[in-house]
């Protein structure tokens, strides 16, 4: 189990879970409990622990019970003075406590509900260090006075003052540093956060380590974390305030190495930024969008992605009020076989649990409509400390006893059966709980009563033992295995984004939440209330306690629809384009008649991209007088055409390794060029507002298209249609038909559509199937168009300046863009969401990409190989002496041509 890992290191019977909620353990003293037994006293040696609201005595003999005395139940606490009679054995001074009740815990060393013995009782303890007796009694009297104050706020304030005094009088012991040459950076008073409890102490951070030293020396004198082992750090909300910091030394585990709560945000942020600065060269900082990209493209499993989203949304296994939340995915708990090819096997992930039962939902909505503001549909949450421990009681019984004042829940309300629990979530009037990560893990012990706990008897007379599994599961391990398989199944992969929209996304709050029947109590949402603004301390504490026990909604990570995962099924979708076709049904790839050849080509491309860092220069040539702007290559690769701002189109012979033709098509710069499908015509765009057609066989300009009112910036060609982008804020679509009287002249240009923009269009690209067009403008806006209807599908302002270049991923699911703001942005085609954004050190002017990796041409003239999954530059290759302005890559991705402001054309070959 996740949060039990730290506990495994400590085998003591005592635990902070023996304290009440919000209670502190201050100090311990070796002592003897003195019990009268007929004529002879009996002494039991153990540890006398002073806590903020109680005294706990933990005997060394495990057969003896742990004693807990609440300070509020104490009638008298005093020092019993030692006897000075020289004729009798000296009796040391002792602590005498007269109380109204005593709790006996772990009797016979068995985890069980606490036994409460009521009635006036006198308990006596002798400290082994007699001299400390008076000081301990004074401390107890001070805490006793706090516990007897009428108002809870006054009690809390007095205890907090005592704690801060202790922290101020102590500091981190520098003798605990592992290395004498370590340089301490800062030290702060903090609390280490664990499920249901916190432990005050001091954090010290050096140039090598992070140390935590508990004020009470429990569970060990110092906890050390080497900074070079840290993989992730997160700022956390704790108690609804931005005070938490969680440190992970693993990449995919959801159990952290330490969770610290600071007393003010500035201290938390100072430590966070120090560690972040230390890690910036070692660890990649991931965002929700970067994880989304990895998940979409199959680099993260559904389980891993949900863990990362939970982490980013402030969910932590150390905070049961914000424990990671996972969905129910299976709806069939009665069949003997689990059919994962049947959609009825699965839960509808587009609805919250409370909306899965239509009849119950209608009752809830009727109540909701008649409710005064603020209204909510569900009176309980889908995740709370009680629900987490409901599932984990068999492995975390002491946590349950801590939460419920030393008692288990009623046997019939325990986690008895998977099927019963699911049924109650569907039918129960107040049960809307989701699952926890353990249901998709590998440790099935939470389903088995391996500790032989006495969890009570149900009304039918049966005792609560192992969880009853559905018929399709042969044992707990088999259940988890099939549950995991369901989570990673085709159906769930296709619909998980819908559940993410509800829990982490745009349907979490606001009008979309109302439409989705996903409205919980306003206090559960981040920012729903500012507890610090409540002046009355009693009301503030009561409100905070209510919120923490009720459960909290995760931090909202997405404000627009979450993209769907790319699964193999989508590659078989075909369509007839129409204006009514949903965007996610647009064909992402063209079908190949020879699938085996296509597979071989795809493998070649993957291999090429895996080795793209091995690009080597074949040759370089300076054949233009100004910046190179574009390339067009014949199908056989023997002739390369290039355009330049020097207004010329030049042809370079690969065989002769020299340029053969130079044609001046305009008196202004040529901005781009492309090769028509016949392989006989090169089309060039110009800043003089025209498009020129150049005949390769005849070696001359064969036609001119005068179609714009400003410079033509870029072009695309597909199925006899020419798409021209211009700084006049339009993209025009032309049908080009050949004149029958001349075999070498094009004279008919029919304008099919004019796509209006709010700024000059600087770049356009089509997806491989020709069904989508994307245009990028000088104001940073990207627009996705349906080429069958010429309607806008998405429009996103994704850059703060001119967009230099854009292109679709090979599967048409994503669009990458680079701009004058030096950012690389990945946009999801289906939703228009910018799912990845990274700021480069310089402007990137052009690129080729495979959906995961990008070969960019930068302003400095270097080629940069980016890994978009980690948003890092994996290789920098020296290329041009000025900005790289044009790039071409062949179909097998093993040959590259680049051009730059230095007027050079460089030919590259992949060396594997």
C-alpha positions in Angstrom: 0.0 0.0 0.0 1.2 3.4 -0.9 1.3 5.4 2.4 2.1 2.3 4.4 5.6 2.1 2.9 7.1 4.5 5.3 5.5 2.8 8.2 7.2 -0.5 7.3 10.6 0.9 8.4 9.4 1.4 12.0 8.3 -1.6 14.1 7.4 0.3 17.3 4.0 -0.2 18.8 3.6 3.5 19.3 2.4 5.5 16.4 1.3 9.1 15.9 -2.0 7.5 14.9 -2.6 7.0 18.6 -3.0 10.8 18.9 -6.2 12.6 18.2 -6.6 14.4 14.9 -4.7 17.7 14.8 -2.7 16.7 17.9 1.1 17.0 18.3 3.6 14.7 20.0 6.1 16.9 21.9 8.5 14.8 24.0 9.1 11.5 25.6 10.8 10.3 28.9 11.7 6.8 30.0 9.5 6.1 33.0 7.8 3.5 35.2 4.1 3.1 35.6 3.6 2.4 39.3 0.6 0.1 39.9 -0.4 -1.0 43.4 -0.7 -4.8 43.5 -1.9 -5.9 47.1 1.0 -5.2 49.4 3.7 -4.8 46.8 4.0 -2.2 44.1 4.4 -3.3 40.5 6.5 -1.2 38.1 6.1 -1.3 34.4 8.9 0.3 32.4 8.1 2.2 29.2 8.0 5.5 27.4 6.0 8.4 28.9 5.0 10.6 26.0 3.7 14.2 26.4 1.3 15.2 23.6 -0.6 18.4 23.1 -4.0 16.9 24.2 -3.0 13.7 26.0 -0.5 11.6 27.8 0.5 8.2 26.3 2.4 5.5 28.1 3.9 2.8 25.9 5.2 -0.2 28.0 8.3 -2.0 26.8 6.5 -5.3 27.5 4.3 -5.8 24.5 1.9 -7.9 26.6 0.9 -4.7 28.4 -1.6 -2.3 26.9 -0.7 1.2 25.8 -2.3 3.8 28.1 -3.8 7.0 26.8 -5.1 9.7 29.1 -6.9 12.7 27.6 -5.8 15.9 29.4 -9.3 17.3 29.3 -10.4 14.3 31.4 -7.8 15.0 34.0 -9.0 16.3 37.4 -5.6 16.8 39.0 -2.0 16.5 37.9 0.7 16.9 40.5 4.2 16.0 41.7 4.3 13.4 44.5 7.4 14.4 46.4 10.2 11.8 47.3 10.5 10.6 50.9 13.5 11.9 52.9 13.2 9.3 55.7 16.8 7.8 56.2 15.4 4.6 57.7 13.4 3.7 54.6 14.3 3.1 51.0 14.4 6.4 49.1 11.3 6.9 46.9 11.8 9.2 43.9 9.3 11.9 43.1 6.5 10.8 40.8 3.8 12.3 38.5 0.3 11.6 39.8 -2.6 11.9 37.4 -6.2 11.8 38.6 -8.5 11.3 35.6 -12.0 10.4 34.7 -11.2 7.7 32.1 -8.3 5.8 30.6 -8.0 4.2 27.1 -6.3 0.8 26.8 -4.8 0.3 23.3 -3.3 -2.8 21.7 -4.0 -5.1 24.6 -2.1 -8.3 24.3 -0.4 -6.5 21.4 -3.5 -6.9 19.2 -4.8 -4.1 17.0 -8.4 -3.7 18.0 -10.9 -1.0 19.0 -9.7 0.9 22.1 -11.1 -0.2 25.5 -12.3 2.7 27.5 -12.4 2.3 31.3 -14.5 5.0 32.8 -14.5 6.2 36.4 -12.1 8.2 38.6 -8.7 6.6 38.5 -5.3 7.6 39.8 -2.3 6.8 37.6 1.3 7.2 38.8 4.5 7.5 36.8 8.1 7.7 37.9 10.6 9.2 35.5 14.0 7.6 35.4 15.6 11.0 35.3 14.0 12.3 38.5 15.2 15.9 38.0 12.8 16.4 35.1 9.7 15.5 37.0 8.9 19.1 38.0 9.4 20.4 34.4 7.2 17.7 32.9 4.4 18.4 35.4 4.5 22.1 34.6 4.3 21.3 30.9 1.3 19.0 31.5 -0.4 21.6 33.6 0.0 24.2 30.9 -1.4 21.8 28.2 -4.2 20.8 30.7 -5.3 24.4 31.0 -5.4 24.7 27.2 -7.5 21.5 26.9 -10.0 22.8 29.4 -10.6 26.2 27.7 -14.2 26.5 26.6 -13.6 27.6 23.0 -11.9 25.3 20.6 -10.2 28.3 18.9 -8.6 29.3 22.2 -7.4 25.8 22.8 -5.8 25.6 19.4 -4.1 29.0 19.8 -2.6 28.1 23.2 -1.3 24.8 21.9 0.1 26.5 18.7 1.9 29.0 20.9 3.4 26.2 22.9 4.6 24.5 19.7 6.1 27.6 18.3 7.9 28.3 21.5 9.4 24.8 21.4 10.5 25.2 17.8 12.0 28.6 18.5 14.0 27.3 21.4 15.5 24.5 19.2 17.3 24.2 15.9 18.6 21.7 13.5 21.6 19.8 14.9 24.4 20.4 12.5 26.2 17.3 13.8 23.7 15.3 11.8 25.1 16.6 8.5 26.5 13.7 6.5 29.5 15.6 5.2 31.7 18.1 7.0 32.1 20.2 3.9 28.3 20.5 3.3 27.2 24.1 3.0 23.8 24.7 4.8 21.6 27.0 2.7 18.6 27.6 5.1 16.7 26.1 8.0 13.0 26.4 8.7 10.5 25.2 11.2 8.1 22.8 9.4 5.8 19.8 10.0 6.2 16.5 8.2 2.8 15.4 6.9 1.6 11.8 7.0 -1.9 10.4 6.6 -4.1 12.0 9.3 -1.1 13.3 11.4 1.8 15.8 11.2 5.1 15.8 13.1 6.8 19.2 13.8 10.5 19.7 13.5 13.2 21.6 11.4 14.1 21.2 7.8 17.7 22.0 6.8 18.7 22.2 3.2 22.4 22.1 2.1 24.2 22.0 -1.2 23.9 18.2 -1.1 21.0 17.1 1.0 17.6 17.9 2.4 17.3 17.0 6.1 14.3 16.8 8.4 14.8 16.6 12.2 11.7 15.9 14.2 11.2 17.9 17.4 10.5 14.7 19.3 13.1 12.4 17.6 10.3 10.2 16.2 10.4 8.0 14.2 14.1 8.7 13.8 16.5 11.4 14.8 16.9 12.7 11.3 15.5 11.9 7.8 17.9 12.6 4.9 17.2 12.9 1.2 20.0 13.4 -1.3 19.2 16.2 -3.7 20.7 14.4 -6.7 18.1 11.6 -6.2 15.1 13.9 -6.3 13.1 13.5 -9.5 10.0 15.6 -8.8 8.8 18.3 -6.4 5.4 19.7 -6.1 3.9 22.7 -4.3 0.8 21.5 -2.3 -2.3 22.9 -0.8 -2.5 21.7 2.8 -5.5 22.6 4.9 -6.7 24.7 2.0 -3.6 26.9 2.3 -0.5 27.0 -0.1 1.9 25.6 2.5 2.9 22.2 1.4 5.9 20.8 -0.5 6.2 17.2 -1.6 9.4 15.6 -2.7 9.7 12.4 -4.9 12.8 10.4 -5.6 11.0 8.2 -8.1 9.4 9.0 -11.5 6.2 7.0 -11.5 5.5 6.0 -7.9 2.7 8.0 -6.2 4.2 7.6 -2.7 6.5 10.5 -2.0 9.7 10.4 0.1 8.7 13.4 2.2 5.8 15.8 2.5 6.5 19.0 4.4 4.1 21.7 5.7 5.5 25.1 6.2 4.1 27.8 8.5 4.1 30.5 5.7 4.1 30.4 2.0 7.3 32.4 1.6 9.4 29.8 3.4 7.8 27.0 1.3 8.6 28.9 -1.9 12.2 29.6 -0.9 12.9 25.9 -0.4 11.0 24.9 -3.5 12.9 27.3 -5.8 16.2 26.3 -4.2 15.6 22.6 -5.0 14.1 23.5 -8.4 17.3 25.5 -9.3 19.4 22.6 -8.1 17.5 20.2 -10.3 17.0 22.2 -13.4 19.9 20.6 -15.2 19.0 17.1 -14.0 15.2 16.8 -14.0 12.6 17.8 -16.6 9.6 19.7 -15.1 6.4 18.2 -16.5 3.1 20.0 -16.9 -0.3 18.5 -17.4 0.0 19.3 -21.1 3.3 17.5 -21.5 2.0 14.4 -19.7 -1.1 14.6 -21.9 1.0 14.5 -25.0 2.9 11.5 -23.8 -0.4 9.7 -22.9 -2.1 10.5 -26.1 0.8 9.1 -28.1 1.0 5.9 -26.0 4.1 6.7 -24.0 2.2 6.6 -20.7 -0.4 4.0 -19.7 -3.8 5.1 -18.5 -2.7 4.3 -14.9 0.5 6.3 -15.1 -1.3 9.3 -16.7 -3.9 9.3 -13.9 -1.2 9.2 -11.3 0.5 12.2 -12.9 -2.7 14.1 -13.1 -3.5 13.4 -9.5 0.0 14.6 -8.5 -0.4 17.8 -10.5 -3.9 18.4 -8.9 -2.5 18.4 -5.3 -3.6 14.8 -4.6 -1.2 13.0 -2.3 -1.1 9.7 -0.5 0.0 11.6 2.5 -3.2 13.6 2.7 -6.3 11.5 3.0 -8.5 14.5 2.3 -6.8 14.8 -1.1 -6.0 11.2 -1.8 -5.4 10.2 -5.5 -8.8 9.4 -7.1 -9.3 6.8 -9.8 -12.5 5.9 -11.6 -14.7 2.8 -11.5 -14.3 1.4 -15.0 -16.1 -2.0 -14.8 -19.9 -2.1 -14.4 -20.3 -5.9 -14.5 -19.8 -7.7 -11.1 -22.2 -10.6 -11.6 -21.0 -12.5 -14.7 -18.7 -15.5 -14.5 -16.6 -14.2 -17.4 -15.5 -10.6 -18.0 -16.1 -9.7 -21.7 -13.9 -6.7 -22.5 -15.1 -6.6 -26.1 -18.6 -5.7 -24.8 -19.2 -2.0 -24.1 -21.8 -2.9 -21.5 -19.1 -4.4 -19.4 -17.8 -0.9 -18.7 -19.1 2.1 -16.7 -20.2 5.2 -18.6 -17.1 7.4 -18.1 -18.9 10.5 -19.4 -21.0 10.7 -16.2 -20.1 11.2 -12.6 -21.0 8.3 -10.3 -24.1 10.2 -9.0 -25.5 10.5 -12.6 -25.1 6.8 -13.5 -28.6 5.9 -12.1 -31.2 7.9 -13.9 -33.9 7.5 -11.3 -31.6 8.6 -8.4 -30.4 11.5 -10.5 -33.9 12.7 -11.1 -34.5 12.8 -7.3 -31.2 14.6 -6.8 -32.0 17.2 -9.5 -35.5 17.8 -8.0 -33.9 18.6 -4.7 -31.2 20.7 -6.5 -33.8 22.9 -8.3 -35.6 23.7 -5.0 -32.4 24.5 -3.1 -31.4 28.0 -2.2 -28.0 29.3 -3.4 -25.3 28.0 -3.2 -26.9 24.9 -4.7 -25.2 21.5 -5.1 -26.4 18.2 -6.4 -24.5 15.8 -4.2 -24.4 15.9 -0.4 -21.2 13.8 -0.2 -18.0 13.7 -2.2 -16.4 11.1 -4.4 -13.2 11.1 -2.3 -12.8 11.7 1.4 -10.6 10.3 4.3 -13.5 8.0 5.3 -13.8 6.5 1.8 -10.1 5.9 1.5 -10.0 4.0 4.8 -13.2 2.3 3.9 -11.2 0.6 1.2 -8.0 0.2 3.1 -9.2 -0.8 6.6 -7.7 -4.3 6.3 -4.2 -3.0 5.8 -4.5 0.4 7.7 -6.7 -0.5 10.7 -4.9 2.0 13.0 -5.7 4.8 10.6 -9.4 3.9 10.7 -9.2 3.7 14.5 -7.5 7.2 14.6 -10.2 8.7 12.3 -13.1 7.2 14.2 -12.0 7.8 17.8 -10.8 4.2 18.5 -13.6 2.4 16.8 -14.3 0.5 13.6 -17.4 1.3 11.5 -20.5 -0.9 11.9 -19.8 -4.3 10.2 -22.6 -3.9 7.7 -21.1 -0.6 6.5 -17.6 -2.0 6.0 -16.0 -2.9 2.7 -17.5 -6.4 2.4 -18.0 -7.0 -1.3 -16.9 -5.4 -4.6 -20.3 -6.0 -6.1 -22.2 -4.7 -3.1 -20.1 -1.6 -3.0 -20.7 -0.9 -6.7 -24.4 -1.4 -6.3 -24.5 1.0 -3.4 -22.6 3.6 -5.4 -25.4 3.2 -8.1 -28.4 3.1 -5.8 -27.4 4.7 -2.5 -28.9 8.1 -1.6 -25.6 9.5 -0.4 -22.9 7.2 -1.8 -21.0 8.6 -4.9 -17.5 7.4 -4.2 -14.9 6.6 -6.8 -12.0 4.2 -6.4 -8.3 4.7 -5.3 -5.1 3.7 -7.1 -4.7 0.5 -5.2 -7.5 -1.1 -7.3 -5.2 -0.9 -10.2 -1.9 -1.8 -8.5 -0.2 -5.1 -7.8 -0.7 -5.5 -4.1 -3.9 -7.2 -3.3 -3.5 -7.4 0.5 -6.1 -4.6 1.0 -8.7 -7.1 -0.1 -7.6 -9.8 2.4 -7.8 -9.8 6.2 -4.2 -11.1 6.6 -3.9 -9.4 10.0 -6.8 -11.5 11.3 -8.6 -8.3 12.5 -11.8 -8.7 14.4 -13.9 -6.3 12.2 -17.2 -7.4 13.7 -20.2 -9.4 12.6 -22.9 -8.5 10.1 -26.6 -8.7 10.7 -26.7 -12.0 8.9 -24.3 -13.4 11.4 -21.3 -13.6 9.1 -18.0 -12.1 10.3 -16.2 -9.5 8.2 -13.2 -11.1 6.7 -11.8 -11.0 3.1 -13.6 -8.8 0.6 -16.0 -10.9 -1.5 -14.9 -10.8 -5.2 -17.0 -10.8 -8.3 -17.6 -14.3 -9.9 -15.1 -13.5 -12.8 -12.2 -13.2 -10.3 -10.6 -16.4 -9.0 -8.6 -14.6 -6.3 -7.6 -11.1 -5.2 -4.6 -11.1 -7.5 -6.7 -12.1 -10.5 -9.2 -9.4 -9.6 -6.5 -6.7 -9.7 -5.0 -8.1 -12.9 -8.4 -7.9 -14.7 -9.2 -4.5 -13.2 -5.9 -3.3 -14.5 -6.6 -4.8 -17.9 -9.9 -3.1 -18.0 -8.3 0.3 -17.2 -5.9 -0.1 -20.1 -8.6 -1.6 -22.5 -9.6 -0.2 -25.8 -12.9 1.1 -24.5 -11.5 2.9 -21.5 -8.6 4.3 -23.6 -11.2 5.8 -25.9 -13.4 7.3 -23.1 -11.0 8.1 -20.3 -10.7 11.8 -21.4 -14.5 12.1 -20.6 -13.9 11.2 -17.0 -10.8 13.5 -16.9 -13.1 16.4 -18.1 -15.3 15.7 -15.0 -12.6 15.4 -12.3 -9.7 17.5 -13.5 -11.1 19.4 -16.5 -13.6 21.9 -17.9 -16.7 20.0 -16.6 -15.4 20.2 -13.0 -17.1 23.6 -12.3 -19.2 26.3 -13.8 -22.0 25.9 -16.3 -20.4 22.9 -17.9 -20.5 21.1 -14.5 -24.2 21.9 -14.2 -24.9 20.4 -17.6 -22.8 17.3 -16.8 -24.6 16.9 -13.4 -21.3 17.3 -11.7 -22.0 19.9 -9.0 -20.7 19.2 -5.4 -20.8 21.4 -2.3 -19.0 24.7 -3.0 -16.7 24.2 0.0 -15.1 21.3 -1.7 -13.6 23.4 -4.6 -10.3 25.1 -4.5 -10.9 28.8 -3.7 -14.4 28.0 -2.5 -13.7 29.7 0.8 -10.8 31.6 2.4 -10.7 30.2 5.9 -8.3 33.0 6.9 -11.1 35.5 6.3 -13.3 33.9 9.0 -12.5 36.0 12.0 -14.1 33.8 14.7 -11.4 31.1 15.4 -14.0 28.5 16.5 -15.9 28.9 13.3 -12.7 28.9 11.2 -11.5 25.6 12.8 -15.0 24.0 12.5 -15.2 25.0 8.8 -11.7 23.7 8.1 -12.5 20.4 9.9 -15.7 20.0 8.0 -14.0 20.6 4.6 -11.1 18.2 5.3 -13.4 15.4 6.5 -15.9 15.9 3.7 -13.3 15.7 1.0 -11.9 18.1 -1.6 -12.2 18.4 -5.4 -8.9 18.2 -7.2 -7.3 21.3 -8.6 -8.6 22.1 -12.0 -5.9 21.3 -14.6 -7.8 21.8 -17.9 -10.3 24.5 -18.9 -11.1 23.1 -22.4 -12.2 19.7 -23.5 -9.5 17.0 -23.0 -8.3 15.3 -26.2 -9.0 11.7 -26.8 -6.3 9.1 -26.7 -4.8 7.9 -30.0 -5.6 4.2 -30.2 -5.0 1.8 -33.1 -8.6 1.8 -34.0 -8.5 5.4 -35.2 -6.0 4.5 -38.0 -8.8 2.5 -39.7 -11.3 5.3 -39.8 -12.2 6.7 -43.2 -14.7 9.4 -44.1 -16.4 11.3 -46.9 -15.7 14.9 -45.9 -18.7 17.1 -45.2 -19.5 20.0 -43.0 -21.4 17.8 -40.6 -18.5 15.4 -40.0 -17.2 15.6 -36.4 -13.6 16.6 -36.2 -12.5 13.4 -34.5 -13.8 11.4 -37.4 -11.6 13.1 -40.0 -9.3 10.5 -41.6 -5.9 10.9 -40.0 -4.0 8.8 -42.5 -4.3 7.8 -46.1 -4.7 4.1 -46.8 -2.0 2.3 -48.6 -2.7 -0.6 -51.0 0.4 -2.3 -50.0 0.2 -2.5 -46.2 3.4 -4.5 -45.8 5.4 -1.9 -47.7 3.8 0.8 -45.6 4.8 -1.0 -42.4 8.4 -1.3 -43.7 8.5 2.4 -44.5 7.1 3.3 -41.1 9.7 1.2 -39.4 12.4 3.0 -41.5 11.0 6.3 -40.4 11.1 5.3 -36.8 14.6 4.1 -37.1 15.6 7.3 -38.8 14.1 9.6 -36.1 15.7 7.5 -33.4 19.1 8.3 -34.9 18.3 11.8 -36.2 21.2 13.2 -34.0 23.6 11.5 -36.4 22.9 13.9 -39.3 26.1 14.6 -41.3 26.8 17.2 -43.9 27.2 15.8 -47.5 27.9 19.1 -49.2 27.1 22.8 -48.9 26.6 25.3 -51.7 26.1 29.1 -51.9 24.0 29.5 -55.1 21.7 32.4 -54.0 22.5 36.0 -53.3 19.9 36.4 -50.5 18.1 34.3 -47.9 16.9 30.8 -49.1 13.1 30.5 -48.6 12.0 27.1 -49.9 12.7 23.8 -51.6 11.0 21.5 -54.1 12.4 18.1 -55.0 11.6 15.9 -58.0 10.1 12.5 -57.1 13.4 10.7 -58.0 15.4 13.2 -56.0 17.7 14.1 -58.9 16.8 17.7 -59.1 16.4 20.2 -56.2 14.7 23.5 -56.8 15.2 26.4 -54.3 13.7 29.9 -54.0 15.2 32.9 -52.4 14.6 36.5 -51.5 16.9 37.3 -54.5 13.8 36.6 -56.6 15.3 33.6 -58.4 14.3 29.9 -58.7 17.4 27.8 -59.1 17.7 24.1 -60.0 20.5 22.0 -58.4 21.5 18.7 -59.9 22.3 16.1 -57.3 24.3 14.0 -59.8 26.4 16.9 -61.1 26.6 18.5 -57.6 26.1 21.9 -59.2 23.2 24.2 -60.1 22.0 24.0 -63.7 19.3 26.6 -64.0 18.6 30.0 -62.7 15.3 31.7 -63.5 14.2 35.2 -62.4 10.5 35.0 -62.0 9.8 38.3 -60.3 11.4 41.6 -59.4 10.6 40.8 -55.7 11.4 38.0 -53.3 10.1 34.5 -53.8 8.7 33.2 -50.6 8.1 29.5 -51.2 7.9 26.8 -53.8 6.3 23.3 -54.3 6.3 20.5 -56.8 3.0 19.5 -58.4 2.1 15.8 -58.5 3.0 15.5 -62.2 6.6 16.2 -61.3 6.9 18.6 -64.2 5.8 21.9 -62.7 7.2 24.0 -59.9 4.9 26.6 -58.3 6.5 29.6 -56.7 4.9 32.3 -54.5 6.2 35.9 -54.4 6.1 39.1 -52.4 4.7 40.7 -55.6 1.3 39.2 -54.8 1.6 36.6 -57.6 2.0 32.9 -57.9 4.2 31.6 -60.8 4.1 28.2 -62.6 7.5 27.0 -63.9 7.6 24.1 -66.5 10.6 21.9 -65.9 10.5 20.2 -69.4 10.3 23.5 -71.2 12.5 25.4 -68.8 10.4 28.5 -68.6 7.5 30.2 -66.8 4.3 28.8 -68.1 1.7 30.8 -66.2 1.0 33.5 -63.6 -1.8 33.6 -61.0 -2.5 37.1 -59.8 -4.8 36.5 -56.9 -3.8 38.5 -53.8 -3.5 42.1 -52.7 -0.3 41.6 -50.7 2.6 39.2 -50.6 1.9 35.5 -51.1 3.6 33.8 -48.1 3.1 30.1 -48.6 1.2 27.5 -50.6 -0.2 24.0 -50.5 -1.4 21.6 -53.2 -3.8 18.7 -53.0 -6.1 16.9 -55.5 -5.9 19.6 -58.2 -6.5 22.5 -55.7 -4.0 25.2 -54.9 -4.2 26.9 -51.5 -2.4 30.3 -51.3 -1.7 32.2 -48.1 -1.2 35.9 -48.1 -0.3 38.9 -45.9 -3.6 40.3 -47.2 -5.3 38.2 -44.4 -6.7 35.6 -46.7 -6.1 32.0 -47.8 -7.6 31.4 -51.2 -8.5 28.1 -52.7 -8.1 27.7 -56.5 -9.2 24.9 -58.9 -6.5 24.6 -61.5 -7.6 23.0 -64.8 -5.4 22.5 -67.8 -6.3 24.2 -71.1 -6.9 21.5 -73.7 -5.3 23.6 -76.6 -1.9 23.6 -74.9 -0.2 20.7 -73.2 2.2 23.0 -71.4 0.1 26.0 -70.3 -2.4 26.4 -67.4 -4.9 29.1 -68.1 -7.9 28.3 -65.9 -7.9 29.3 -62.3 -11.3 29.1 -60.6 -11.5 30.7 -57.2 -13.4 28.1 -55.0 -13.1 29.8 -51.6 -11.6 32.7 -49.7 -10.8 32.0 -46.1 -10.8 35.3 -44.1 -8.4 36.0 -41.2 -7.9 39.0 -38.9 -4.2 39.3 -39.7 -1.8 38.5 -42.4 -1.3 34.8 -43.0 2.3 33.8 -42.8 2.2 30.0 -43.1 -0.2 27.2 -44.1 -0.1 23.4 -44.1 -2.4 20.5 -44.9 -2.7 17.1 -43.2 -1.6 14.0 -45.1 -5.1 13.1 -46.1 -5.9 16.6 -47.4 -9.0 16.9 -45.2 -7.6 19.6 -42.9 -5.8 22.9 -43.4 -4.1 24.9 -40.7 -3.1 28.6 -41.2 -0.8 30.7 -38.9 -1.1 34.4 -38.8 1.2 37.4 -37.9 -0.9 38.0 -34.7 -0.1 34.5 -33.4 -3.5 32.9 -34.2 -3.8 29.4 -35.6 -6.9 28.3 -37.5 -7.9 24.8 -38.5 -10.2 24.5 -41.5 -12.3 21.7 -42.9 -11.2 21.5 -46.6 -14.6 20.0 -47.7 -16.8 22.8 -46.2 -14.1 25.5 -45.7 -15.5 26.0 -42.2 -13.5 26.8 -39.2 -13.0 23.8 -36.8 -10.7 25.4 -34.3 -9.2 28.8 -33.8 -6.6 29.3 -31.1 -4.4 32.3 -30.2 -1.3 30.3 -29.4 1.7 32.6 -30.0 2.4 36.2 -28.9 3.9 37.1 -32.2 4.2 35.9 -35.8 3.8 32.2 -36.5 6.8 31.2 -38.6 5.9 27.6 -39.4 3.3 25.0 -38.7 2.7 21.4 -39.6 0.5 18.4 -38.7 1.9 15.3 -37.1 1.8 12.2 -39.4 -1.4 10.9 -37.8 -3.0 14.4 -38.0 -3.8 14.4 -34.3 -1.5 17.3 -33.4 -0.1 20.5 -34.9 3.3 21.9 -34.0 4.0 25.6 -34.5 7.0 27.8 -33.9 6.9 31.6 -33.7 8.6 34.9 -33.1 8.0 34.4 -29.3 10.6 31.6 -29.4 8.0 29.1 -28.3 7.2 25.6 -29.7 3.5 24.8 -29.2 1.7 21.5 -29.8 -2.0 21.9 -30.4 -4.6 19.1 -30.2 -6.6 19.0 -33.5 -9.7 17.6 -32.0 -10.1 20.1 -29.1 -7.9 23.0 -30.1 -6.1 22.7 -26.7 -2.5 23.7 -26.6 -1.2 20.6 -24.9 2.5 21.4 -24.9 4.4 24.7 -24.8 8.1 25.2 -24.4 10.2 28.3 -24.6 13.4 27.9 -26.6 16.5 29.9 -26.1 16.1 31.4 -29.6 13.5 31.7 -32.3 12.9 28.5 -34.3 12.1 29.4 -37.9 11.3 26.0 -39.6 11.2 22.3 -38.7 10.3 18.7 -39.6 8.8 16.4 -37.0 7.4 12.9 -36.5 4.9 13.8 -33.7 7.4 13.2 -30.9 10.7 14.5 -32.0 11.4 17.8 -33.9 14.3 18.8 -36.0 14.3 22.6 -35.8 16.2 25.3 -37.6 17.0 28.1 -35.2 17.8 31.8 -35.4 21.5 31.1 -34.6 21.9 28.8 -37.6 22.1 25.6 -35.6 19.8 22.6 -36.0 18.2 21.6 -32.8 16.7 18.1 -32.1 13.9 18.4 -29.6 12.2 15.7 -27.6 8.7 17.0 -27.2 7.8 14.4 -24.6 10.3 15.8 -22.2 10.5 19.3 -23.8 14.3 19.2 -24.0 17.0 19.7 -26.7 18.7 16.3 -27.1 21.2 17.4 -29.8 22.5 20.7 -31.2 24.1 20.5 -34.7 26.2 23.3 -36.2 24.8 24.2 -39.6 24.5 27.8 -40.9 26.1 31.1 -40.0 22.7 32.8 -40.1 19.1 31.8 -39.3 17.9 28.5 -40.8 14.9 29.6 -43.0 14.0 26.6 -45.0 14.0 22.8 -44.5 13.0 19.8 -46.5 13.1 16.1 -45.5 12.5 13.0 -47.7 9.8 10.5 -47.1 12.1 8.0 -45.4 13.4 10.8 -43.1 17.1 10.0 -43.9 17.9 13.0 -46.1 17.6 16.6 -45.1 18.1 19.9 -47.0 18.4 23.2 -45.2 18.8 26.8 -46.4 19.5 29.9 -44.4 20.1 33.6 -44.2 23.7 32.9 -45.0 22.5 32.0 -48.6 23.9 28.5 -48.1 22.1 25.3 -49.1 23.3 22.3 -47.1 22.7 18.7 -47.9 22.5 16.3 -44.9 22.5 12.5 -44.7 21.7 10.3 -41.8 24.7 8.2 -40.7 23.6 5.1 -38.8 
